[in-house]
Structure formats: C-alpha cells, structure tokens
Amino acid sequence: MSEKLAACVHVLSGITAIYRWKGKIEEEPQTLLVVKTTQTAWPALLRRVKTLHSDEIPEIIALPVVEGLPAYLDWIDSVVM
C-alpha cells in the first residue's frame, strides 16, 4: 500500500482453483486479490504483482469499470499514485 498502486485490496482466501496446466488437470487452494486501481497505475501494479507472485504465469487481469458511485471512483483516483 505504501507504493500507492491501489486504493483498496480485497483478499479472498479459501478459494479452490481447478485448471489445466502442462497437460494435466490441477486443483489447489488459492487466494484471490481484487485490487482497485487506476488505468494510470495499472502498468506499475502489474509489474509489482508479477514480482511478488510465485506462479510461472499468474492470473493478473484487468476488468473495466463501466459504472460506479462517483464519490467512490473519485476516492480511488485521489489515493492511487
């Protein structure tokens, strides 16, 4: 949080991932992060998560925000980078 790459991060534990990897079906516990950031901060956030993540190809995706409470979106803009 000190890098100001995110306004808020939800840490969701106890998730089971089932996926194909190198010709096999894998199943393992994982933790999902939902990170609120801005388009401007996205490249730096992507780099940072990649350096911290232990997976060879971590799931790091950006989903567009098409609507939101204006005050909440303004708050994100005000606290990120």
PyMOL Python script that loads the backbone (N, CA, C, O; Angstrom):
from pymol import cmd

cmd.read_pdbstr("""\
ATOM      1  N   MET A   1       0.817  -1.199   0.000  1.00  0.00           N
ATOM      2  CA  MET A   1       0.000   0.000   0.000  1.00  0.00           C
ATOM      3  C   MET A   1       0.862   1.265   0.000  1.00  0.00           C
ATOM      4  O   MET A   1       0.430   2.310  -0.486  1.00  0.00           O
ATOM      5  N   SER A   2       2.062   1.173   0.536  1.00  0.00           N
ATOM      6  CA  SER A   2       2.903   2.363   0.592  1.00  0.00           C
ATOM      7  C   SER A   2       3.331   2.838  -0.792  1.00  0.00           C
ATOM      8  O   SER A   2       3.721   3.994  -0.957  1.00  0.00           O
ATOM      9  N   GLU A   3       3.259   1.947  -1.796  1.00  0.00           N
ATOM     10  CA  GLU A   3       3.628   2.341  -3.157  1.00  0.00           C
ATOM     11  C   GLU A   3       2.498   3.089  -3.857  1.00  0.00           C
ATOM     12  O   GLU A   3       2.695   3.613  -4.953  1.00  0.00           O
ATOM     13  N   LYS A   4       1.344   3.144  -3.257  1.00  0.00           N
ATOM     14  CA  LYS A   4       0.165   3.845  -3.778  1.00  0.00           C
ATOM     15  C   LYS A   4      -0.273   3.320  -5.145  1.00  0.00           C
ATOM     16  O   LYS A   4      -0.716   4.089  -5.999  1.00  0.00           O
ATOM     17  N   LEU A   5      -0.146   1.999  -5.348  1.00  0.00           N
ATOM     18  CA  LEU A   5      -0.582   1.382  -6.595  1.00  0.00           C
ATOM     19  C   LEU A   5      -2.037   0.958  -6.539  1.00  0.00           C
ATOM     20  O   LEU A   5      -2.635   0.651  -7.571  1.00  0.00           O
ATOM     21  N   ALA A   6      -2.615   0.939  -5.342  1.00  0.00           N
ATOM     22  CA  ALA A   6      -4.001   0.521  -5.169  1.00  0.00           C
ATOM     23  C   ALA A   6      -4.671   1.358  -4.093  1.00  0.00           C
ATOM     24  O   ALA A   6      -4.037   1.783  -3.127  1.00  0.00           O
ATOM     25  N   ALA A   7      -5.955   1.585  -4.278  1.00  0.00           N
ATOM     26  CA  ALA A   7      -6.732   2.277  -3.258  1.00  0.00           C
ATOM     27  C   ALA A   7      -7.210   1.291  -2.203  1.00  0.00           C
ATOM     28  O   ALA A   7      -7.317   1.627  -1.024  1.00  0.00           O
ATOM     29  N   CYS A   8      -7.497   0.060  -2.646  1.00  0.00           N
ATOM     30  CA  CYS A   8      -8.056  -0.955  -1.761  1.00  0.00           C
ATOM     31  C   CYS A   8      -7.766  -2.329  -2.359  1.00  0.00           C
ATOM     32  O   CYS A   8      -7.782  -2.496  -3.579  1.00  0.00           O
ATOM     33  N   VAL A   9      -7.503  -3.301  -1.507  1.00  0.00           N
ATOM     34  CA  VAL A   9      -7.298  -4.683  -1.949  1.00  0.00           C
ATOM     35  C   VAL A   9      -8.154  -5.593  -1.079  1.00  0.00           C
ATOM     36  O   VAL A   9      -8.043  -5.581   0.147  1.00  0.00           O
ATOM     37  N   HIS A  10      -9.004  -6.375  -1.720  1.00  0.00           N
ATOM     38  CA  HIS A  10      -9.756  -7.406  -1.008  1.00  0.00           C
ATOM     39  C   HIS A  10      -8.978  -8.712  -1.140  1.00  0.00           C
ATOM     40  O   HIS A  10      -8.600  -9.099  -2.245  1.00  0.00           O
ATOM     41  N   VAL A  11      -8.739  -9.383  -0.033  1.00  0.00           N
ATOM     42  CA  VAL A  11      -8.028 -10.657  -0.003  1.00  0.00           C
ATOM     43  C   VAL A  11      -9.057 -11.738   0.319  1.00  0.00           C
ATOM     44  O   VAL A  11      -9.578 -11.811   1.432  1.00  0.00           O
ATOM     45  N   LEU A  12      -9.337 -12.575  -0.681  1.00  0.00           N
ATOM     46  CA  LEU A  12     -10.349 -13.617  -0.529  1.00  0.00           C
ATOM     47  C   LEU A  12      -9.655 -14.972  -0.438  1.00  0.00           C
ATOM     48  O   LEU A  12      -9.158 -15.491  -1.437  1.00  0.00           O
ATOM     49  N   SER A  13      -9.625 -15.541   0.762  1.00  0.00           N
ATOM     50  CA  SER A  13      -8.958 -16.821   0.999  1.00  0.00           C
ATOM     51  C   SER A  13      -9.947 -17.968   0.832  1.00  0.00           C
ATOM     52  O   SER A  13     -11.155 -17.761   0.711  1.00  0.00           O
ATOM     53  N   GLY A  14      -9.406 -19.174   0.828  1.00  0.00           N
ATOM     54  CA  GLY A  14     -10.251 -20.351   0.807  1.00  0.00           C
ATOM     55  C   GLY A  14     -10.870 -20.659  -0.544  1.00  0.00           C
ATOM     56  O   GLY A  14     -11.905 -21.323  -0.615  1.00  0.00           O
ATOM     57  N   ILE A  15     -10.256 -20.191  -1.606  1.00  0.00           N
ATOM     58  CA  ILE A  15     -10.749 -20.439  -2.949  1.00  0.00           C
ATOM     59  C   ILE A  15     -10.030 -21.661  -3.505  1.00  0.00           C
ATOM     60  O   ILE A  15      -8.831 -21.837  -3.287  1.00  0.00           O
ATOM     61  N   THR A  16     -10.765 -22.504  -4.222  1.00  0.00           N
ATOM     62  CA  THR A  16     -10.157 -23.649  -4.887  1.00  0.00           C
ATOM     63  C   THR A  16     -10.106 -23.369  -6.374  1.00  0.00           C
ATOM     64  O   THR A  16     -11.126 -23.046  -6.983  1.00  0.00           O
ATOM     65  N   ALA A  17      -8.938 -23.488  -6.957  1.00  0.00           N
ATOM     66  CA  ALA A  17      -8.761 -23.313  -8.396  1.00  0.00           C
ATOM     67  C   ALA A  17      -8.630 -24.686  -9.046  1.00  0.00           C
ATOM     68  O   ALA A  17      -7.877 -25.537  -8.573  1.00  0.00           O
ATOM     69  N   ILE A  18      -9.363 -24.892 -10.127  1.00  0.00           N
ATOM     70  CA  ILE A  18      -9.249 -26.101 -10.934  1.00  0.00           C
ATOM     71  C   ILE A  18      -8.925 -25.633 -12.343  1.00  0.00           C
ATOM     72  O   ILE A  18      -9.692 -24.879 -12.941  1.00  0.00           O
ATOM     73  N   TYR A  19      -7.790 -26.078 -12.875  1.00  0.00           N
ATOM     74  CA  TYR A  19      -7.325 -25.549 -14.148  1.00  0.00           C
ATOM     75  C   TYR A  19      -6.441 -26.566 -14.866  1.00  0.00           C
ATOM     76  O   TYR A  19      -5.938 -27.511 -14.258  1.00  0.00           O
ATOM     77  N   ARG A  20      -6.262 -26.357 -16.158  1.00  0.00           N
ATOM     78  CA  ARG A  20      -5.361 -27.180 -16.953  1.00  0.00           C
ATOM     79  C   ARG A  20      -3.969 -26.544 -16.936  1.00  0.00           C
ATOM     80  O   ARG A  20      -3.815 -25.339 -17.135  1.00  0.00           O
ATOM     81  N   TRP A  21      -2.969 -27.381 -16.695  1.00  0.00           N
ATOM     82  CA  TRP A  21      -1.599 -26.871 -16.703  1.00  0.00           C
ATOM     83  C   TRP A  21      -0.667 -27.994 -17.150  1.00  0.00           C
ATOM     84  O   TRP A  21      -0.585 -29.049 -16.521  1.00  0.00           O
ATOM     85  N   LYS A  22       0.027 -27.737 -18.245  1.00  0.00           N
ATOM     86  CA  LYS A  22       1.016 -28.679 -18.779  1.00  0.00           C
ATOM     87  C   LYS A  22       0.430 -30.084 -18.969  1.00  0.00           C
ATOM     88  O   LYS A  22       1.035 -31.088 -18.592  1.00  0.00           O
ATOM     89  N   GLY A  23      -0.772 -30.120 -19.568  1.00  0.00           N
ATOM     90  CA  GLY A  23      -1.405 -31.378 -19.928  1.00  0.00           C
ATOM     91  C   GLY A  23      -2.140 -32.096 -18.805  1.00  0.00           C
ATOM     92  O   GLY A  23      -2.639 -33.203 -19.007  1.00  0.00           O
ATOM     93  N   LYS A  24      -2.215 -31.491 -17.632  1.00  0.00           N
ATOM     94  CA  LYS A  24      -2.897 -32.128 -16.508  1.00  0.00           C
ATOM     95  C   LYS A  24      -3.956 -31.192 -15.932  1.00  0.00           C
ATOM     96  O   LYS A  24      -3.880 -29.973 -16.085  1.00  0.00           O
ATOM     97  N   ILE A  25      -4.937 -31.785 -15.271  1.00  0.00           N
ATOM     98  CA  ILE A  25      -5.914 -31.009 -14.515  1.00  0.00           C
ATOM     99  C   ILE A  25      -5.352 -30.830 -13.107  1.00  0.00           C
ATOM    100  O   ILE A  25      -5.046 -31.807 -12.423  1.00  0.00           O
ATOM    101  N   GLU A  26      -5.223 -29.609 -12.693  1.00  0.00           N
ATOM    102  CA  GLU A  26      -4.693 -29.281 -11.370  1.00  0.00           C
ATOM    103  C   GLU A  26      -5.825 -28.748 -10.495  1.00  0.00           C
ATOM    104  O   GLU A  26      -6.762 -28.121 -10.990  1.00  0.00           O
ATOM    105  N   GLU A  27      -5.731 -28.999  -9.216  1.00  0.00           N
ATOM    106  CA  GLU A  27      -6.675 -28.444  -8.238  1.00  0.00           C
ATOM    107  C   GLU A  27      -5.871 -28.041  -7.013  1.00  0.00           C
ATOM    108  O   GLU A  27      -5.131 -28.847  -6.449  1.00  0.00           O
ATOM    109  N   GLU A  28      -6.026 -26.779  -6.607  1.00  0.00           N
ATOM    110  CA  GLU A  28      -5.257 -26.314  -5.453  1.00  0.00           C
ATOM    111  C   GLU A  28      -5.936 -25.126  -4.797  1.00  0.00           C
ATOM    112  O   GLU A  28      -6.686 -24.392  -5.441  1.00  0.00           O
ATOM    113  N   PRO A  29      -5.670 -24.942  -3.513  1.00  0.00           N
ATOM    114  CA  PRO A  29      -6.209 -23.765  -2.837  1.00  0.00           C
ATOM    115  C   PRO A  29      -5.467 -22.517  -3.314  1.00  0.00           C
ATOM    116  O   PRO A  29      -4.260 -22.552  -3.550  1.00  0.00           O
ATOM    117  N   GLN A  30      -6.189 -21.440  -3.449  1.00  0.00           N
ATOM    118  CA  GLN A  30      -5.578 -20.174  -3.838  1.00  0.00           C
ATOM    119  C   GLN A  30      -6.219 -19.035  -3.072  1.00  0.00           C
ATOM    120  O   GLN A  30      -7.255 -19.202  -2.429  1.00  0.00           O
ATOM    121  N   THR A  31      -5.596 -17.890  -3.151  1.00  0.00           N
ATOM    122  CA  THR A  31      -6.126 -16.653  -2.590  1.00  0.00           C
ATOM    123  C   THR A  31      -6.333 -15.688  -3.744  1.00  0.00           C
ATOM    124  O   THR A  31      -5.443 -15.507  -4.575  1.00  0.00           O
ATOM    125  N   LEU A  32      -7.490 -15.075  -3.797  1.00  0.00           N
ATOM    126  CA  LEU A  32      -7.835 -14.127  -4.850  1.00  0.00           C
ATOM    127  C   LEU A  32      -7.708 -12.702  -4.317  1.00  0.00           C
ATOM    128  O   LEU A  32      -8.233 -12.374  -3.253  1.00  0.00           O
ATOM    129  N   LEU A  33      -7.010 -11.870  -5.065  1.00  0.00           N
ATOM    130  CA  LEU A  33      -6.934 -10.449  -4.723  1.00  0.00           C
ATOM    131  C   LEU A  33      -7.790  -9.673  -5.713  1.00  0.00           C
ATOM    132  O   LEU A  33      -7.692  -9.876  -6.923  1.00  0.00           O
ATOM    133  N   VAL A  34      -8.622  -8.789  -5.197  1.00  0.00           N
ATOM    134  CA  VAL A  34      -9.379  -7.859  -6.026  1.00  0.00           C
ATOM    135  C   VAL A  34      -8.810  -6.483  -5.697  1.00  0.00           C
ATOM    136  O   VAL A  34      -8.978  -5.972  -4.589  1.00  0.00           O
ATOM    137  N   VAL A  35      -8.140  -5.901  -6.674  1.00  0.00           N
ATOM    138  CA  VAL A  35      -7.382  -4.672  -6.439  1.00  0.00           C
ATOM    139  C   VAL A  35      -8.059  -3.512  -7.159  1.00  0.00           C
ATOM    140  O   VAL A  35      -8.340  -3.589  -8.355  1.00  0.00           O
ATOM    141  N   LYS A  36      -8.314  -2.451  -6.426  1.00  0.00           N
ATOM    142  CA  LYS A  36      -8.899  -1.241  -7.020  1.00  0.00           C
ATOM    143  C   LYS A  36      -7.775  -0.268  -7.319  1.00  0.00           C
ATOM    144  O   LYS A  36      -7.077   0.199  -6.419  1.00  0.00           O
ATOM    145  N   THR A  37      -7.612   0.030  -8.616  1.00  0.00           N
ATOM    146  CA  THR A  37      -6.547   0.933  -9.036  1.00  0.00           C
ATOM    147  C   THR A  37      -7.038   1.772 -10.209  1.00  0.00           C
ATOM    148  O   THR A  37      -8.219   1.741 -10.553  1.00  0.00           O
ATOM    149  N   THR A  38      -6.139   2.509 -10.811  1.00  0.00           N
ATOM    150  CA  THR A  38      -6.476   3.341 -11.966  1.00  0.00           C
ATOM    151  C   THR A  38      -5.758   2.813 -13.209  1.00  0.00           C
ATOM    152  O   THR A  38      -4.815   2.029 -13.105  1.00  0.00           O
ATOM    153  N   GLN A  39      -6.209   3.247 -14.372  1.00  0.00           N
ATOM    154  CA  GLN A  39      -5.518   2.869 -15.608  1.00  0.00           C
ATOM    155  C   GLN A  39      -4.080   3.350 -15.608  1.00  0.00           C
ATOM    156  O   GLN A  39      -3.192   2.667 -16.119  1.00  0.00           O
ATOM    157  N   THR A  40      -3.849   4.504 -15.047  1.00  0.00           N
ATOM    158  CA  THR A  40      -2.504   5.067 -14.993  1.00  0.00           C
ATOM    159  C   THR A  40      -1.574   4.195 -14.152  1.00  0.00           C
ATOM    160  O   THR A  40      -0.415   3.993 -14.515  1.00  0.00           O
ATOM    161  N   ALA A  41      -2.074   3.682 -13.037  1.00  0.00           N
ATOM    162  CA  ALA A  41      -1.255   2.879 -12.131  1.00  0.00           C
ATOM    163  C   ALA A  41      -1.164   1.419 -12.562  1.00  0.00           C
ATOM    164  O   ALA A  41      -0.316   0.683 -12.058  1.00  0.00           O
ATOM    165  N   TRP A  42      -2.026   0.986 -13.488  1.00  0.00           N
ATOM    166  CA  TRP A  42      -2.081  -0.418 -13.885  1.00  0.00           C
ATOM    167  C   TRP A  42      -0.726  -1.005 -14.293  1.00  0.00           C
ATOM    168  O   TRP A  42      -0.384  -2.075 -13.789  1.00  0.00           O
ATOM    169  N   PRO A  43       0.066  -0.383 -15.169  1.00  0.00           N
ATOM    170  CA  PRO A  43       1.338  -0.999 -15.561  1.00  0.00           C
ATOM    171  C   PRO A  43       2.279  -1.261 -14.379  1.00  0.00           C
ATOM    172  O   PRO A  43       2.915  -2.313 -14.313  1.00  0.00           O
ATOM    173  N   ALA A  44       2.364  -0.322 -13.464  1.00  0.00           N
ATOM    174  CA  ALA A  44       3.236  -0.498 -12.297  1.00  0.00           C
ATOM    175  C   ALA A  44       2.679  -1.575 -11.367  1.00  0.00           C
ATOM    176  O   ALA A  44       3.440  -2.359 -10.801  1.00  0.00           O
ATOM    177  N   LEU A  45       1.363  -1.616 -11.209  1.00  0.00           N
ATOM    178  CA  LEU A  45       0.749  -2.652 -10.382  1.00  0.00           C
ATOM    179  C   LEU A  45       1.001  -4.030 -10.987  1.00  0.00           C
ATOM    180  O   LEU A  45       1.331  -4.973 -10.268  1.00  0.00           O
ATOM    181  N   LEU A  46       0.849  -4.150 -12.286  1.00  0.00           N
ATOM    182  CA  LEU A  46       1.098  -5.407 -12.984  1.00  0.00           C
ATOM    183  C   LEU A  46       2.532  -5.886 -12.739  1.00  0.00           C
ATOM    184  O   LEU A  46       2.753  -7.047 -12.396  1.00  0.00           O
ATOM    185  N   ARG A  47       3.487  -5.001 -12.914  1.00  0.00           N
ATOM    186  CA  ARG A  47       4.890  -5.364 -12.680  1.00  0.00           C
ATOM    187  C   ARG A  47       5.124  -5.805 -11.241  1.00  0.00           C
ATOM    188  O   ARG A  47       5.834  -6.780 -10.993  1.00  0.00           O
ATOM    189  N   ARG A  48       4.531  -5.095 -10.304  1.00  0.00           N
ATOM    190  CA  ARG A  48       4.740  -5.395  -8.884  1.00  0.00           C
ATOM    191  C   ARG A  48       4.158  -6.753  -8.507  1.00  0.00           C
ATOM    192  O   ARG A  48       4.809  -7.537  -7.817  1.00  0.00           O
ATOM    193  N   VAL A  49       2.933  -7.035  -8.956  1.00  0.00           N
ATOM    194  CA  VAL A  49       2.310  -8.319  -8.636  1.00  0.00           C
ATOM    195  C   VAL A  49       3.106  -9.457  -9.265  1.00  0.00           C
ATOM    196  O   VAL A  49       3.295 -10.498  -8.635  1.00  0.00           O
ATOM    197  N   LYS A  50       3.574  -9.275 -10.493  1.00  0.00           N
ATOM    198  CA  LYS A  50       4.380 -10.317 -11.144  1.00  0.00           C
ATOM    199  C   LYS A  50       5.638 -10.625 -10.343  1.00  0.00           C
ATOM    200  O   LYS A  50       6.035 -11.786 -10.249  1.00  0.00           O
ATOM    201  N   THR A  51       6.269  -9.616  -9.769  1.00  0.00           N
ATOM    202  CA  THR A  51       7.490  -9.860  -8.992  1.00  0.00           C
ATOM    203  C   THR A  51       7.199 -10.582  -7.679  1.00  0.00           C
ATOM    204  O   THR A  51       8.055 -11.303  -7.167  1.00  0.00           O
ATOM    205  N   LEU A  52       6.011 -10.395  -7.136  1.00  0.00           N
ATOM    206  CA  LEU A  52       5.658 -10.999  -5.854  1.00  0.00           C
ATOM    207  C   LEU A  52       5.044 -12.392  -5.989  1.00  0.00           C
ATOM    208  O   LEU A  52       5.066 -13.171  -5.036  1.00  0.00           O
ATOM    209  N   HIS A  53       4.505 -12.706  -7.148  1.00  0.00           N
ATOM    210  CA  HIS A  53       3.733 -13.941  -7.335  1.00  0.00           C
ATOM    211  C   HIS A  53       4.651 -15.129  -7.594  1.00  0.00           C
ATOM    212  O   HIS A  53       5.671 -15.005  -8.272  1.00  0.00           O
ATOM    213  N   SER A  54       4.273 -16.288  -7.042  1.00  0.00           N
ATOM    214  CA  SER A  54       5.105 -17.482  -7.194  1.00  0.00           C
ATOM    215  C   SER A  54       4.763 -18.314  -8.433  1.00  0.00           C
ATOM    216  O   SER A  54       5.565 -19.159  -8.831  1.00  0.00           O
ATOM    217  N   ASP A  55       3.604 -18.103  -9.051  1.00  0.00           N
ATOM    218  CA  ASP A  55       3.230 -18.888 -10.233  1.00  0.00           C
ATOM    219  C   ASP A  55       4.050 -18.487 -11.450  1.00  0.00           C
ATOM    220  O   ASP A  55       4.436 -17.328 -11.606  1.00  0.00           O
ATOM    221  N   GLU A  56       4.306 -19.466 -12.304  1.00  0.00           N
ATOM    222  CA  GLU A  56       5.030 -19.207 -13.551  1.00  0.00           C
ATOM    223  C   GLU A  56       4.267 -18.209 -14.430  1.00  0.00           C
ATOM    224  O   GLU A  56       4.859 -17.295 -15.003  1.00  0.00           O
ATOM    225  N   ILE A  57       2.961 -18.396 -14.525  1.00  0.00           N
ATOM    226  CA  ILE A  57       2.088 -17.467 -15.262  1.00  0.00           C
ATOM    227  C   ILE A  57       0.917 -17.122 -14.344  1.00  0.00           C
ATOM    228  O   ILE A  57      -0.110 -17.800 -14.383  1.00  0.00           O
ATOM    229  N   PRO A  58       1.049 -16.088 -13.522  1.00  0.00           N
ATOM    230  CA  PRO A  58      -0.033 -15.745 -12.598  1.00  0.00           C
ATOM    231  C   PRO A  58      -1.232 -15.148 -13.335  1.00  0.00           C
ATOM    232  O   PRO A  58      -1.092 -14.503 -14.374  1.00  0.00           O
ATOM    233  N   GLU A  59      -2.404 -15.381 -12.768  1.00  0.00           N
ATOM    234  CA  GLU A  59      -3.613 -14.757 -13.313  1.00  0.00           C
ATOM    235  C   GLU A  59      -3.647 -13.310 -12.832  1.00  0.00           C
ATOM    236  O   GLU A  59      -3.916 -13.030 -11.664  1.00  0.00           O
ATOM    237  N   ILE A  60      -3.371 -12.411 -13.754  1.00  0.00           N
ATOM    238  CA  ILE A  60      -3.452 -10.977 -13.468  1.00  0.00           C
ATOM    239  C   ILE A  60      -4.260 -10.385 -14.612  1.00  0.00           C
ATOM    240  O   ILE A  60      -3.779 -10.298 -15.741  1.00  0.00           O
ATOM    241  N   ILE A  61      -5.476  -9.983 -14.320  1.00  0.00           N
ATOM    242  CA  ILE A  61      -6.342  -9.442 -15.360  1.00  0.00           C
ATOM    243  C   ILE A  61      -6.934  -8.118 -14.901  1.00  0.00           C
ATOM    244  O   ILE A  61      -7.047  -7.855 -13.704  1.00  0.00           O
ATOM    245  N   ALA A  62      -7.307  -7.295 -15.862  1.00  0.00           N
ATOM    246  CA  ALA A  62      -7.968  -6.028 -15.569  1.00  0.00           C
ATOM    247  C   ALA A  62      -9.376  -6.095 -16.135  1.00  0.00           C
ATOM    248  O   ALA A  62      -9.580  -6.452 -17.295  1.00  0.00           O
ATOM    249  N   LEU A  63     -10.328  -5.752 -15.309  1.00  0.00           N
ATOM    250  CA  LEU A  63     -11.719  -5.706 -15.732  1.00  0.00           C
ATOM    251  C   LEU A  63     -12.159  -4.244 -15.781  1.00  0.00           C
ATOM    252  O   LEU A  63     -11.893  -3.485 -14.848  1.00  0.00           O
ATOM    253  N   PRO A  64     -12.819  -3.853 -16.846  1.00  0.00           N
ATOM    254  CA  PRO A  64     -13.208  -2.444 -16.946  1.00  0.00           C
ATOM    255  C   PRO A  64     -14.332  -2.098 -15.972  1.00  0.00           C
ATOM    256  O   PRO A  64     -15.241  -2.895 -15.740  1.00  0.00           O
ATOM    257  N   VAL A  65     -14.253  -0.924 -15.423  1.00  0.00           N
ATOM    258  CA  VAL A  65     -15.341  -0.394 -14.605  1.00  0.00           C
ATOM    259  C   VAL A  65     -16.173   0.482 -15.532  1.00  0.00           C
ATOM    260  O   VAL A  65     -15.709   1.523 -15.998  1.00  0.00           O
ATOM    261  N   VAL A  66     -17.390   0.060 -15.792  1.00  0.00           N
ATOM    262  CA  VAL A  66     -18.235   0.823 -16.714  1.00  0.00           C
ATOM    263  C   VAL A  66     -19.139   1.806 -15.974  1.00  0.00           C
ATOM    264  O   VAL A  66     -19.599   2.788 -16.556  1.00  0.00           O
ATOM    265  N   GLU A  67     -19.386   1.550 -14.731  1.00  0.00           N
ATOM    266  CA  GLU A  67     -20.177   2.447 -13.890  1.00  0.00           C
ATOM    267  C   GLU A  67     -19.690   2.309 -12.455  1.00  0.00           C
ATOM    268  O   GLU A  67     -19.063   1.313 -12.096  1.00  0.00           O
ATOM    269  N   GLY A  68     -19.977   3.292 -11.658  1.00  0.00           N
ATOM    270  CA  GLY A  68     -19.639   3.224 -10.244  1.00  0.00           C
ATOM    271  C   GLY A  68     -20.133   4.464  -9.528  1.00  0.00           C
ATOM    272  O   GLY A  68     -20.431   5.483 -10.152  1.00  0.00           O
ATOM    273  N   LEU A  69     -20.216   4.368  -8.236  1.00  0.00           N
ATOM    274  CA  LEU A  69     -20.588   5.529  -7.427  1.00  0.00           C
ATOM    275  C   LEU A  69     -19.532   6.596  -7.655  1.00  0.00           C
ATOM    276  O   LEU A  69     -18.361   6.363  -7.353  1.00  0.00           O
ATOM    277  N   PRO A  70     -19.901   7.750  -8.174  1.00  0.00           N
ATOM    278  CA  PRO A  70     -18.901   8.773  -8.496  1.00  0.00           C
ATOM    279  C   PRO A  70     -17.964   9.111  -7.328  1.00  0.00           C
ATOM    280  O   PRO A  70     -16.762   9.285  -7.532  1.00  0.00           O
ATOM    281  N   ALA A  71     -18.494   9.202  -6.137  1.00  0.00           N
ATOM    282  CA  ALA A  71     -17.643   9.528  -4.979  1.00  0.00           C
ATOM    283  C   ALA A  71     -16.607   8.437  -4.734  1.00  0.00           C
ATOM    284  O   ALA A  71     -15.475   8.736  -4.355  1.00  0.00           O
ATOM    285  N   TYR A  72     -16.979   7.172  -4.947  1.00  0.00           N
ATOM    286  CA  TYR A  72     -16.040   6.062  -4.759  1.00  0.00           C
ATOM    287  C   TYR A  72     -14.946   6.103  -5.822  1.00  0.00           C
ATOM    288  O   TYR A  72     -13.766   5.940  -5.511  1.00  0.00           O
ATOM    289  N   LEU A  73     -15.336   6.318  -7.063  1.00  0.00           N
ATOM    290  CA  LEU A  73     -14.356   6.385  -8.148  1.00  0.00           C
ATOM    291  C   LEU A  73     -13.417   7.578  -7.963  1.00  0.00           C
ATOM    292  O   LEU A  73     -12.224   7.484  -8.253  1.00  0.00           O
ATOM    293  N   ASP A  74     -13.951   8.687  -7.485  1.00  0.00           N
ATOM    294  CA  ASP A  74     -13.110   9.855  -7.185  1.00  0.00           C
ATOM    295  C   ASP A  74     -12.113   9.543  -6.074  1.00  0.00           C
ATOM    296  O   ASP A  74     -10.961   9.973  -6.125  1.00  0.00           O
ATOM    297  N   TRP A  75     -12.569   8.782  -5.056  1.00  0.00           N
ATOM    298  CA  TRP A  75     -11.679   8.408  -3.961  1.00  0.00           C
ATOM    299  C   TRP A  75     -10.511   7.561  -4.488  1.00  0.00           C
ATOM    300  O   TRP A  75      -9.363   7.786  -4.105  1.00  0.00           O
ATOM    301  N   ILE A  76     -10.801   6.592  -5.362  1.00  0.00           N
ATOM    302  CA  ILE A  76      -9.727   5.774  -5.938  1.00  0.00           C
ATOM    303  C   ILE A  76      -8.717   6.674  -6.643  1.00  0.00           C
ATOM    304  O   ILE A  76      -7.512   6.558  -6.422  1.00  0.00           O
ATOM    305  N   ASP A  77      -9.214   7.571  -7.490  1.00  0.00           N
ATOM    306  CA  ASP A  77      -8.329   8.496  -8.207  1.00  0.00           C
ATOM    307  C   ASP A  77      -7.496   9.350  -7.256  1.00  0.00           C
ATOM    308  O   ASP A  77      -6.353   9.690  -7.559  1.00  0.00           O
ATOM    309  N   SER A  78      -8.065   9.689  -6.121  1.00  0.00           N
ATOM    310  CA  SER A  78      -7.359  10.598  -5.203  1.00  0.00           C
ATOM    311  C   SER A  78      -6.269   9.913  -4.384  1.00  0.00           C
ATOM    312  O   SER A  78      -5.358  10.585  -3.901  1.00  0.00           O
ATOM    313  N   VAL A  79      -6.339   8.590  -4.217  1.00  0.00           N
ATOM    314  CA  VAL A  79      -5.362   7.923  -3.352  1.00  0.00           C
ATOM    315  C   VAL A  79      -4.342   7.051  -4.098  1.00  0.00           C
ATOM    316  O   VAL A  79      -3.364   6.598  -3.503  1.00  0.00           O
ATOM    317  N   VAL A  80      -4.565   6.816  -5.387  1.00  0.00           N
ATOM    318  CA  VAL A  80      -3.633   5.998  -6.169  1.00  0.00           C
ATOM    319  C   VAL A  80      -2.651   6.903  -6.866  1.00  0.00           C
ATOM    320  O   VAL A  80      -3.043   7.871  -7.517  1.00  0.00           O
ATOM    321  N   MET A  81      -1.359   6.592  -6.732  1.00  0.00           N
ATOM    322  CA  MET A  81      -0.242   7.349  -7.294  1.00  0.00           C
ATOM    323  C   MET A  81      -0.577   8.808  -7.272  1.00  0.00           C
ATOM    324  O   MET A  81       0.229   9.633  -7.702  1.00  0.00           O
TER     325      MET A  81
END
""", "prot")
cmd.dss("prot")
cmd.show_as("cartoon", "prot")
cmd.util.cbc("prot")
cmd.orient("prot")
